[in-house]
Amino acid sequence: MCKKISLKEAVIVEGKYDKAKLSQVLDTLIITTDGFGIFKNDEKKELIRSLSQSVGIIILTDSDTAGFRIRNHIKGFVQGGKVINAYIPQIAGKERRKEQPSAEGLLGVEGMDVELLRKALTEAGASAAQEKREFLTSARMYDDGLIGTENASYRRRRLLAALGLPQGLGTKAAAEVINRLFSEEEYTLALKTAQQ
């Protein structure tokens, strides 16, 4: 397997299988839209909007009608943010996990060869990341009472609220987003606010 690509931007994909596939290629924050779920999820929209204004986003949806609808919806609510559009080729086929091909008979992101995904991102103009800074590690989250302790999920939700992030983020996603969007000082201040 080739070395993973570290990107400055966050990558927006449709579903968990797309995210799993891209995780083989990328070392970056990957956010799912949960398909058309993005249309009704205001917290996730705000997260994507914040990412577009801070680090930029790369939209990598399937090259079918649904994928283009989702892409256009995202572009509509992140106006003014940095948006890069990456496109996969339209290849007829069916993903291994599915019994039937999609309505349009095209492979989605999850069905693409990893080299095609690399090429799509490179050709779109994805930016190489600077050295990855990770001040919020699992050990730090434990020390700060955000995981592995009594009431950790409550404290984590309060922290996310103090930072203006969706409270439904899982532990790993919360750490990734906080490391991406905030400085260690901003995190420490929000943690103090959340503990009051």
C-alpha positions in Angstrom: 0.0 0.0 0.0 1.2 3.5 -0.9 1.8 6.2 1.7 -1.4 8.1 2.7 -1.8 11.7 1.5 -2.1 14.3 4.2 -4.3 17.2 3.1 -4.9 20.6 4.5 -8.6 20.5 3.6 -11.3 18.4 5.1 -13.0 16.0 2.7 -16.8 15.7 2.4 -18.2 12.4 1.2 -21.7 10.8 1.2 -21.5 7.8 3.5 -19.5 5.7 5.9 -18.3 3.3 3.1 -17.0 6.2 1.1 -15.2 7.4 4.3 -13.7 3.9 4.9 -12.4 3.7 1.3 -10.9 7.2 1.5 -9.3 6.4 4.8 -7.1 4.0 2.9 -5.8 6.9 0.8 -6.0 10.0 3.1 -4.7 11.1 6.4 -7.1 14.0 6.9 -10.5 14.8 8.4 -13.3 13.1 6.5 -16.9 14.1 7.1 -19.9 12.2 5.8 -23.2 13.8 4.7 -25.1 10.7 5.5 -26.5 10.9 2.0 -29.5 13.3 1.8 -29.4 13.5 5.6 -27.3 16.7 5.2 -30.4 18.5 3.9 -31.9 18.4 7.5 -28.9 18.3 9.7 -28.2 21.9 10.7 -25.4 21.0 13.1 -23.5 19.1 10.4 -24.1 22.0 7.9 -22.6 24.4 10.5 -19.5 22.1 10.9 -19.0 21.9 7.2 -19.4 25.7 6.9 -16.8 26.3 9.6 -14.4 23.9 8.0 -14.8 25.6 4.6 -13.9 29.0 6.2 -11.0 27.7 8.2 -9.1 24.9 6.4 -11.3 24.6 3.3 -13.2 21.6 2.1 -13.0 19.1 -0.8 -16.4 17.8 -2.0 -16.0 14.2 -3.3 -19.5 12.8 -3.9 -20.5 10.1 -6.3 -20.8 11.1 -10.0 -24.5 10.3 -10.2 -27.6 12.5 -9.9 -27.8 12.1 -6.1 -24.2 13.0 -5.7 -24.5 16.1 -7.7 -27.6 17.2 -5.7 -25.7 16.8 -2.5 -22.7 18.6 -3.9 -24.8 21.5 -5.1 -26.6 21.7 -1.7 -23.2 21.9 0.1 -21.9 24.6 -2.3 -25.1 26.6 -1.6 -24.7 26.7 2.2 -20.9 27.3 2.3 -20.9 30.4 0.2 -17.8 32.4 0.9 -15.8 29.4 2.1 -13.0 27.6 0.3 -14.5 24.8 -1.7 -12.6 22.4 -4.0 -14.6 20.1 -6.2 -13.1 16.7 -6.9 -14.8 14.3 -9.3 -14.6 10.6 -9.8 -15.0 9.1 -13.3 -18.4 7.7 -14.3 -17.6 3.9 -14.4 -20.4 1.4 -14.8 -20.4 -1.3 -12.1 -21.6 -2.4 -8.7 -19.9 -2.2 -5.3 -19.0 -5.6 -3.8 -21.1 -5.2 -0.7 -24.3 -4.4 -2.8 -26.5 -7.0 -4.3 -27.7 -4.7 -7.1 -26.0 -1.8 -8.8 -27.1 1.8 -8.1 -30.1 3.2 -9.9 -27.8 4.7 -12.6 -25.5 1.7 -12.6 -22.4 3.6 -11.7 -19.7 3.0 -9.1 -19.6 5.4 -6.3 -16.6 6.6 -4.3 -16.5 3.4 -2.3 -16.2 1.4 -5.5 -13.3 3.4 -7.0 -9.7 2.1 -7.2 -7.5 3.9 -4.7 -5.3 5.2 -7.5 -8.3 6.8 -9.2 -9.2 8.5 -5.9 -5.6 9.8 -5.5 -5.8 11.1 -9.1 -9.2 12.8 -8.6 -7.9 14.6 -5.5 -4.6 15.6 -7.0 -6.2 16.9 -10.2 -8.7 18.9 -8.2 -5.9 20.8 -6.5 -6.0 19.4 -3.0 -3.3 21.1 -0.8 -0.7 19.1 1.0 -0.9 19.5 4.8 1.7 21.1 6.9 3.1 18.9 9.7 0.1 17.5 11.5 -0.5 19.1 14.9 -2.3 17.0 17.4 -2.5 18.5 20.9 -5.8 16.7 21.6 -4.9 13.0 22.0 -6.8 10.2 23.6 -4.5 10.5 26.7 -5.3 14.2 26.9 -9.0 13.6 26.5 -8.8 11.1 29.4 -6.8 13.5 31.6 -9.4 16.2 30.8 -12.3 13.9 31.8 -13.7 13.6 28.3 -13.4 9.9 27.9 -13.2 6.8 30.1 -14.5 8.5 33.2 -17.9 9.0 34.9 -20.0 11.6 33.1 -17.4 11.9 30.3 -20.0 12.0 27.5 -21.8 14.9 29.4 -18.5 16.8 29.7 -17.7 16.2 26.0 -21.1 17.5 24.9 -20.6 20.6 27.0 -17.2 21.2 25.5 -18.5 20.7 22.0 -21.3 23.2 22.7 -18.7 25.7 24.1 -16.8 25.4 20.8 -19.9 25.7 18.7 -19.6 22.1 17.3 -22.3 19.5 16.8 -22.8 17.6 20.1 -23.4 14.4 18.2 -19.7 14.1 17.2 -18.2 10.8 18.3 -15.0 10.8 20.4 -12.6 10.3 17.5 -14.4 12.8 15.2 -14.5 15.4 18.0 -10.7 15.1 18.5 -10.1 15.4 14.8 -12.3 18.4 14.4 -10.9 20.2 17.4 -7.3 19.5 16.3 -8.2 20.9 12.9 -10.2 24.0 13.9 -8.9 25.2 17.2 -5.6 26.1 18.9 -4.6 24.5 22.1 -5.3 27.7 23.9 -8.9 27.9 22.4 -9.5 24.4 23.5 -8.3 25.0 27.1 -10.5 28.1 27.4 -13.6 26.2 26.0 -12.8 23.3 28.4 -12.8 25.8 31.4 -16.1 27.3 30.2 -17.7 23.9 29.8 -16.7 23.0 33.4 -18.4 26.0 34.9 
